[in-house]
């Protein structure tokens, strides 16, 4: 934080009257909302927020036990008796508003330039790139990741330190009136309006309203940077703001700055013409339109802050056209690599270490870190890094650079230091790591991606990227659709719908899901062996796996009298009590006890008390289709009747659950005690009611292996099914039906995205590759190819070949590398 706070400061900021300001001893050095982020408990203020996911007040007793003494709580919070008297509670009717007040005060203590970015797309990339370019000259504070919300912005402000020379903050809103709050906190001196698009469109009555609300961020700014070619933005800003505030850039003459594009096979040149007609040519490593728009915003932002064009170019040299995100990748010998190679500030390091702490346990925690660049007071900053390393119990520290050795004193963990990345790579052996968790984080100048590449397991080049933030968003969306008392069972069967059960299950454990469900016992065993402790229901247990159910505390589904007897006899012989779940058939007619078998079930529960009925559930046949609503309601009524009868002879009512993802939306009155979240978590709202509310969590990507020039009439692929009508280009891409890319996408049924343009499949999909028509696309070998993800709807793809999204997700081959990230 920019300055430490006394308790009297805090009371005054929160609006308490008659505060005795003689108590000026600064006590609070850190303000947090995450109970896992406590490093110096005696100097921490914990703000208890209530949200869809959890209530922060529930963590207060454990935080008190950990040594935290200061808390900001809701006015109606009832203090538990076990909390000591010397604990200080600040009370507020709304702790989120109180958090915003604290951040507003802290922002007001910073008297150096603050630049803020808003718009529909590109905010985070512009913020990250601008922060890195500015770091060539300034010590820069910037929002961690995409911390741009009503809570994220205050946390970003708390990350500004006294030594920072400029702050770059991101602001995002999803409904009216939110931006007024953020403007009051950020008070930007310079603003960048990236563009206007369809993101969060459901929260606004019109595009005009969205423009109006977003532009409120800049009402008191000295300058506003925007692209003149964005006609809607141009029209609104010029009609609502004074001309002297506006800094416009365009591809074409007539703006304050002209930034025209010239591409060749290796680079893109950006030719800058300034208002004084001075010229400079930038070389950038980007070809796609989105990146070229973002980098031009960065150039004008840096110029406005007084940077020389040559210094800006130096910063651009170290940028890459990659998503700015924390990524989890498989390494050699069962190690996991956290790739944070774009990051180089204290706030980002804290987030990366928190992400590391959330992963499943491994043999060692390894931190590979470079010098922190442009940090002001070097010794003070490295002392903070030391505290983080000690708190997160790093086992091995590998430092690279001229100053990183300052960490050495005061650390007891194993340490290795190298002067530069080349020396590290020379001494780095893949065999040195086995079942370790390795965080790689450093400034772009150190090119730590080479370190990641050396440690990363070499698997088939096609990747399935899983966005854990999007998964969290979808989980919380469904939480808002159910009562706080309703539990959530999450389906992670079939390799978590193709996404990778272990990492997703671990993330769900962090989200406090109540239950997991798998299809087969071995799936549950794999989760247990990787440290997943949540209750796990097994949908299709087999008799030969009873001992594994017992050993790993897995809870089987029992669906017939015969299976009940088999499991009951096993448990009796083992003198073991096992939790079970009863499948009730109300109309699916697949598995389960039907109404006529409840008499037999009563006898069996009395005969085998070793089997403890934990839940009763049923499957809805057509919850996703309004056509089957009458049948669904009959199923739910029958289920309620069967549950009542079973509760009558059990003497208690077990958990009841009937709703799947579709049912949660269509039948909220029938939540019972628990719901089962499946395909909705993965970003597919099968009802079509809330399509825009969910985020796609997965992107299937590959690369172009080769480009060929084809004459008109030539055939392409097996059986000569592909043919170009005119001469053109085809690209061979590294994915085929062995990877799970369905053969039915052959011959133009499917298409992929390359550099923002769709390229249709030409010819038949082969086992390991397929060909696409790139005649009208500026593409080169090695370019990324999007199979599905943002821009290519999974539902649309499934519809094109007459199947359902479930099939496309679960068909992805295990040879396709899974990569997990936080954006």
N, C-alpha and C positions, 0 to 999 in steps of 0.2 A: 504494500500500500504506500501511497505518497507520504502519509504521516500516520504515526501511531495515535490511538485515541484513549483518552481517559474515560472513566465511567461517567463523569459529569458531561464530557463532550457528547457522549452517546445520548444521554438523557435530553440534552438541549436539542440535538439534531432531531430526535423523535418527537419533540414538541412538548416536553414536560415543562410546566411552569415552575417558577421559584427554584430553579436549579442552583445549588451552591457551587460556583465555578472555582472555589478555592481548592477543590479536589482535582488537581491538574496532573497528577502522576499518570503518565501514559501506560496503560496496561494492555490494551488490545492491539496486536500486531497483525492479526489475520482474521478475516470474516469468511465463514464457510457455510455451506448448506448440506454438504455430504459428510456423514458421520465417519467415513473411512479416510477423510483427509486431514486428520488431526496430527500435527507434527509437534507443535509446542502448545500443549493443552492449557497451560496456565496463562497464555497470551492469546487465546482463541475465543472469538465470539461465534457461537453456533446459532444460526437462524433457522427456526423450525418452520418449514413450509408444508402446506397440505396440497397434495395433487392427486391425479388419478392413480398414480403408482403406489404411493405410500404417504403416511403422515409422519413428518419429521419429529413430531413430539414423542413418538414411540421410542426414539433412540436416545432420549435424554438420560434415562437412568444408566445406560451403558456408557454414555459419554462422561457422566459424573464419575463413574467408577474409573474411567481412563484418565481422570484428572482435570476435565474441563469444568470451569467454574462460572462461565458467563453464557447466558442464553437469551435469545429474543423469541418470545412465545406469544401465542394468541391470548387475548384478555381472558378468555373463558377456560384457560388451561388449568386443570386441577393438579396441583403439585403432589407427586407421590410422597408418602411418609418417609421413604428411605432416603430421599434427597437431603443432603446436609444443609444446615442453616446458613453456612457461609457461601452457598451458591447464589449468584446474582441473577435474577430474572427481570428482564425488561419486557414489559407487556404492551401489545398493540392489537387493535381490533383486526388488522390485516397485516400479517408479517411480510407479505410480498411488498406491500406499499412501504412498510417500514424499511425493508431492504433497499428499496429504490431511493428512499430519503437519505440513507447512509451513503449510497453511491453518488448521489447528487452533491452531497457535501464534499466527498472525496474528489470528485471531478473539479469542483470549484477551487481546490488547492493547487491544481495543475495549471500553470500560467504559460505553457508552451503550446505550439500548434496541435490541434486535434482535427483529424480528417475522418469523415464518416462516409460510408457507402451504403446506398440502398438501391432498390430496383427489383426486378423479377428474377433475373438470372445472372450468374457470374459474380455475385457479391463476394463470396468466399475466395474465389480464385483471384479477383482483383485485389482484395485485402492482403492475401498471402504474397502475391507477386510484388505488390507495392511495398509491403513491409520489407521484403528481401532486397529490393532495389534501393530503397531508402537507407538500408543498413550499410551501404557503401560509404555513407557520410554521417548518418545520425545513429544514436542509440534509440531503437524503436520499440514501443509497446504496441501490441496488436491483439485483437480479440482471438482467443484460442479457438481453433476449429471454426465451427459455425455458431458461435455464441452470439446470437443476434436478437434474442427474444426479450420478453419482459423481465426474465430472470438472468438470461445470458449476458445482457448488456451490463447490468450492475456487477456481475462477477468479472467481466472484462475490465471495468473501471478499477476494481480492486487490484487488478494485475498491473496497473501503472505504478511505477516506482519513481522516487524523487530524481533518480539519475537519468530517466528517459528524456529525450529531447523532442520527440514527436510521438503522438499516439494515432493509430489507425484502427478505427472501430467499425463494425458492421451492424446494420440495423435492419431487421425484418419484421413485418407485421402480417397478420392474417385476417384482421377485421378493423373496422373504424375505431378511432380514438386511441389506439395503441401507440401510434407514432408521437402523439403529443407528449406522452409519458417519456418515451425514449429521447425526444429532443430536449426535454428539460434536464435529462441526465447527461447526455453527450455534449450538448451545446457546441456543435462542430464549427470550426473556423472555415473549413473548406469541405465541400460536399461533392460526391460523385454520384450521379444518377445513371446506373448501368444501362438499363433498358426497361421496357414494360412488356410483359407477356401474360401468359395464362396462369402462372403459379398463384395459388391461394385465391383463385377467381371466385370460388363459392362464397367467400366472406364479404364480397362487395356487390353492391347493386349494379354497378356499371364500371367500365374501364375508366371513365372520367372520375368516378368516385375514388377508385384505386390510385390514380395519379394524384388526385388532390390530397389523399391521406398520406401517401409516401412522401410527397414534396414538403409536408409539414416539418420534416427533419431539418430543412434548410431555411426556415423562416428568418433565422438570425445569423445565417452564415455570411461570411465576407464574399466567398466565391462559390459558384456551383458549376461543376464540370459535367458536360453531357455531349452526346453525339448528335449532331444536327440532322443526320440522316434518319434518326429515330423520330419520325414525323409527329407522332402523338406526344412524345416527350418535348420535342421542340415547340410545338404549338402551345402546350400548357405552360411551360416555363416562361416563354417570351410574353405570354399574356398575363402572368401572375407575379413576375419578379422584375425588379429594376434591371435594365440592360447592363449597367456597370457591374452587376453581380455575376453575370453569365459568362462562362468561358466555353465556347462551342468549338468542337473539332469535327472534321468531315473528310471523306475521301476526296471531295471536290473543292475547288476554290470558292471563297465567299464566306469562310468561317474565320474565327480567331486563329485557329491552327489548321493547316491542311496536312493530312497524314495519308498519302496515297500508297498503294500496294503494288509491288512488282515481284512476281514469283519466278524462280528458276528451279532446276531439278534438286538443288541442294539447300537453298535458303529462301527466305522471304525478306525482301527489302522494304522498309517503311521510310518513305522520303518525307521528312518534316519541313514544312515552310512556316516560319514564325511570323507574328504580326509585323516585325521589322524587316521581313523578307530574308532573314537569315535562314540557312538551310543546313540540315544534317541528315545523314542516311544511317538508319539503324538496321542491323542484321538480326533477325529473330529466327528461332528454330521451329516456327509454327507455320502450318499451311491452312488449317481449318478456320472457318470464318469466326467461330465463337472465340477461339484463342486470340485471333488477330484483333477482334474488337476489344477484348479484355486488356491486351497488352498496350493498346493505344490509350485507353483510360489511364493505365499505369504511367505511361510516358508523360502525359499532360499533368497528372497529379504530381509527379516528381519535379517537373519543370516549375509548376506553380509554387512548390515548396523551395525553389531556388537551386535545384541540382543542375550541374553541368551535363550537357548531352553525353559527353565522353564517360562520365561517372555512371550515368544511366545505362549506357551500353555495357559497361563493365558488370553491372548488376544483372542485366539481361543475359549475359553470357552463361550465367549459372542457373538459369531457369529451365524448367522442362515442362513439356505439355503433358503433365500427369495431374491426376486429382490430388489435391492437398489433403492427405488423410493418413491416419494411422492404419497400417495394414498388417495382418497376421498371416504369415506364410510358413509352409512346411520346410524344415531344414533337414540336414543329414542326421541320421541316427536318432530319429524320433524327437529331435529338437524343434522348437517353434521360434520363429524370428518375428519380432515386431519391427516393422519398417517405418521409421520416423525420420527418414533421411532428408526431408525438406526443412525440418524444424531446427531452430537455433535460438530459442529464448527460454527464460525461466518458466513462464506460464505454460508453454508447450511441453517442457520437460515434466512439469507436475502432472499434466494430463496423461502423458505417455507412461509415466510410472504408475499412475492410478489404473490405467488400462492394463498394465503388466500385472498389477496386484489382483485384478479381476480374473486372470486366466487360471486354468486348472493347475494344480501343483506340479512342479517339475523338479529335477535333480538339483539344479542351481539356478539362481537368478544372475544373469550376466548383463552388464551395461557397457556398451561400446559408445563412447562419447567424444566429440571433438571440442576444441576451444569454443567458448561462447564469444561471438564477435560483437563489437560495439556495445559493451555492457556498462560503460561508465566506470564506477568503482569496482575494479576487478576483484580485489580481495573480499569485499563485502558480498559480491555475487557468488563467488566460489564457496564462501562459507554457507550460503543458502543451499548450494548444490550438495555440499557435504551433509547437511542436515537431512536432505531428501534421501541421499544414499543410505545413511544410517537408518532412517525411519523405515525405508522399504527393504531393508535387510538384503542389500546386494551382496552376493557371494564373490563375484569377480568383476573388477572394474578395469576396463581397457581404455586408456585415454590417448588421444592423438592431438598434437599441436604444441605450440610454444609455451602456453600458460597453464595447460590442464594439470601439470604436475603440482600446482598449488593445492590440489585436492589431497595430496599425499599425506600431509600431516593431519593427524586426527582421525584417520580411517584405519580400521583394523581388518578390513576385508582384503583378499588377495588383489594385487594391483599390478598392471603392466602399462608402460608408457612408451609411445612412439612419437618421433618427430613429425612424421607425415604419413599420409595414407599409403604411399608406396612401401614404406618400411613395415607398416602393419600387414599389408597384403603378403609381403614376403615372409613374414613370420607367422602368419595365420594358417593353421591347419584345420581342415574340416574334422579330422579325427579327435581334435582337442575337445570337442563338444559331444555329449551324449545325453539325450533326454533333458536338455537344458532349455531354459526360456531366455532368449537373447534379445535385448532391446538395442537397436542401432539408431542413434540420433546424432545429428550434427549439421553444421553449416554447409550450404551447397558447395562452397569452395573446396571442401574436403572430398567431394565425390564419393560419399559413403555408399552409393548404390552399387559400387564395385565390391564393397564388403558384403552387402546383402547377396549379390549375385554369386559370390564365391561360397557363401554358406548355405544358399538356398538349394533345396533338393531339386535335382533335374528331373522334371516330369514332363509329360506331353504338354506342348506349348499352349494348348487351348485351356482357358481358365473360366471358372465360374466364380464371380465376385459377389460376396454377400455383404450387404450394407447393414451393419448392426444397429446403426442409428435409425434406419428405416424400419427395421424389425421392432425396435423399441417403440417407435411412433405407432405402428400398427397394433402392437400389444396394448398400448395406452388408449388407442381409439376404441378398442373393444371393451376395455375397462370402463370407459365412460358410458357404455351401453348397458351395463349391468349394475346391480345394487352393490354397495360396498361390502356387504356380507356374503355375496356370491363368490364362490371359489372358481378358479380357472384351471382346468386341465388342458395342457398343450400337447398336441399330437406331434411327436417327433419320429413316428414310424417311417419306414422306407427311407432311411438315411436322412430324416428330417425333410421329407419331400424333395430329396435330391440335394439339399443344401449342406449336409454334413452334420450328423446328429450330435457329435461330441461338443463342438464349438458352440452350436446353437443352444444345446442343453445347458452348457455352462453360462451362456448369456442369460437364458431364462431363469437360471438359479439366481443370478445377480438381480434380476427384475422381480424376484420374490413370487414366481409362479407357485401354485399350490400343488400341482401334480404334473407328471409327464406320462405319456402313453406311447408304448412301442408295440410293434406287431408281434415280434418273436422274442423268446427268452434271451437269445444270444445278443440281441440289440440292447436289452437291459443290462446284461452282464458287462458289455463294452462300456456303457455309461458309468456303471459302478466302478469299474477298474480305472476310470479316468477321473474319479473324485466327485461324481455327481451324487448328491445325497438326498435330493428330492424324492418323495414317494413316486414309484413307477408302476403303472398298471400295464400288464402284458395281455394283449388282446387274443393271441393265439398260442397259448402254452401247450406243450406236448408232454406226454407222460414221462418220456425219457429225460426231460429237463427239470423234473420236480426237485432234484437235489440242488440245482442251480438257483431255483426260486428261493429255496430255503437259505442257501449260503449267502445270497446277495440281497436278501430282504426285498424281493420283488413280489408284486401282488397280482396273481393271475385272475383272468376272467374265467368264470365257471358258467357254462352255457347249456348243460344238459344233466339229467339225473346220473347218467353213466359216468360222466367226467367228475361229477361231485363225489361219487363213491370212490373212484380211483384216487383222487386227491385226498379224500378223507382218510382212506386206509393208509396212505403213505404217511400222512401227518401223525396218525395214531401210532404207527410203528416207530416213528422218530421222536415221539413224545414232544411234538412241536405244534404250536398254534400259528396259523397262517391267515393273514388278511386276504379276503377274496372280494371280487366284484361280480355281481350277478347280472347277466345279460338277459333282458326280458324282450321277447318277440311280440311286438305290437303291430306288425304289418310288413316288416322287411322280409320275413320268411327265409332268413339265411341261417343264423344261429340264434339260440336263446330259448328260455323257458316260455311257453305260452300259458294262457290263462288256465287251461285244463290241467296243467302240471303243477299248480301251486300246492295242491294237496300232497303230492309226492315230495315237493320241496320242503314242506313243513316237516314231514317225517325225517327227511335227510338232515335238516338243520338240528333236529333233536338227537339224531343218531350220531352225528359228527360235530360235537361242539368245538372240536379243534379248528374248524373253519369259521373264522369270524367275518361276518358279512359287513364290509366297509361301505359299499355303495351298491345302488341299483341303477341300472341305466337301460336306455333303449335307443335304437337308431331310427331317425325320421327318414322316410322314403323319398320325399320330394320337398324338403324345406326350402329349396331354392326356386321353386316354381309356384306362382300363384294359382296355377291350374289345379294343384294338389292340396290347396289349403284346407278344404273340408276333410280330406283324408288325414292330413297332418293333425288337425284338431281332434279327430277321432282317436288317432294314435296317442296323443297327449292325454286325452281323457281316460283311455284304457290304461295307460301307464300309471296315472294317478291312482286308479282303482286297484291295480295290482300292487302298487307300493303300500297302500293302506292295508291290504290283506297280509302282505309279508310282514309289515311292522306289527300287525296284530299277533302273529305267532312268534316273532323274534323278541318281542317285548321292548323294542326300541326302533326308531326310524333311522336307517342308514342314510348317507348322502345320496341324493337323487340327481341324475343328470340326463337330459334328453337332447339339448340343443347343440348343434354343430355351428360352424361359422355362419352359415346361412340362417339358421334358426335363431341365433342371437339377435339378428336384425329383424326378422319377420315375426317372431313370437316372444317378445321380451317379457310378457306376462307369465311365461312358463320357464323361468330361469331355474326354478327349484333351488337346489343347494349349490349346484356347480354347473358350469358349461364346458363344452369341449371345443377349444379353438384349434383349427387346422389350417385350411388353405387361406383363410383370411389373414393369418399372421404373416404369410409369405407374399401378401400384396394383391391377392385376387379376391374381389368382392363378387361372388358368383351371382348374387341377386341383381347386380347392376344398379343398386340404389345408391351406394356410397363409393362409386368408382374413384371419384376425385379426392376422397378422404383418406384413401390408403396409398402407400408408397411401394413401388416395386422394390423388393429387397435384393433381387439377384440380377446380374448381368452376365450373360454368356458371351465370351469374347474369344476371338482367335486373331490370326494375322495372315497377311497376304504372303504366300510362299513364292509365287512367280506371276509375272504379267506377260501375256503373249499377244502379238498382233495377228489377227485372223482375217483372212480374205472372205468376201461375201460367198456364201454357199458352202463353206467348209463346215464339217460336222465336229461336234465336241462331245467327248465322253463315251461311255459304254453304249452299245446298241445304236450309236450315231444319232441319239435323240436330240442333241443340241445343235442348233444352227443359227448363225447370224444372218439377218436379211441383207445387211450391208456390211462392208468392211469395218472392223472395230477392234476393241481390246477385250480380252477376258483375263480375270484374275483367278488363280487357283488358291483356295483358302484351306487352312489346316484343320478341317473338321469334317466328319462323315457320320454315317449311321452307326459305326462302332462307338462313337462318342455320345450317341443319343440324338443326333440330328436326323429326324425322321426322313426316310426315303421318299415319303409322299410329298415332300417339298420340292421334288425334282421338276424340271421343265417349266420354270416360271411361277409355280404355285407359291414358292417361298421367295423371300428376298432378305438381304442383309443391309446393314448401314455402314458405309465407308465415307469418312470425312463429311458426315452430315447428309449424305445422299443415299437413296435406296438403290441397291444393285440386285437385280433379279437372278435367281439360280438359272443357269443354262445347262441343259443336259441332265443326266441322272446324278443324284447324290451317290458318291462312292463310299467305300467302307471307311476310309481315313481322310478323305478330302472331297471337295466339290468345287465347281467352277461358277463364277458370277460374271455378268456382263458389266464392264466398267468403261464402256466406250465413251460415255459422257461425263466421267468422273476423273478429277485430277488425283490419281492414286499412284502409289509406288510400292515396290516390294518392301515388306516389313511393316506397312501401315496396319493399324488396328482395325478389326472388323467386329461390329456388334451384331450378334445373332439374335439376341433379344435383351430387353432392358428398357431404360428410358428412351422413348422414341419408337420402339417396336413392341407393341402390346402382346403379351403372352396369350390373352384371351382371343385376340384377332388371329394369331398364328394357329391356335388350336382350332378355331372355327374354320380356317381355310382348309384344313385336312380332315375335318369331320370328327374331331376328338375333343377332349377336355383339357384344361390347363394341368390338372393333376398328372396326366400321362406324360406331358412334355417335361414337367419338373422331375418326375421320378425316373425317367428314362436316361437321365444324364449319367454317362459311364463313370465308374470309379477312377478311371485313368485321367479324367479331367481334373486338373488341380483346383482345389477350393482355396480361395483367398478371402479373408475376412477383414473388414476395415470399419473405422469410424470416420465419417466425413465431418 
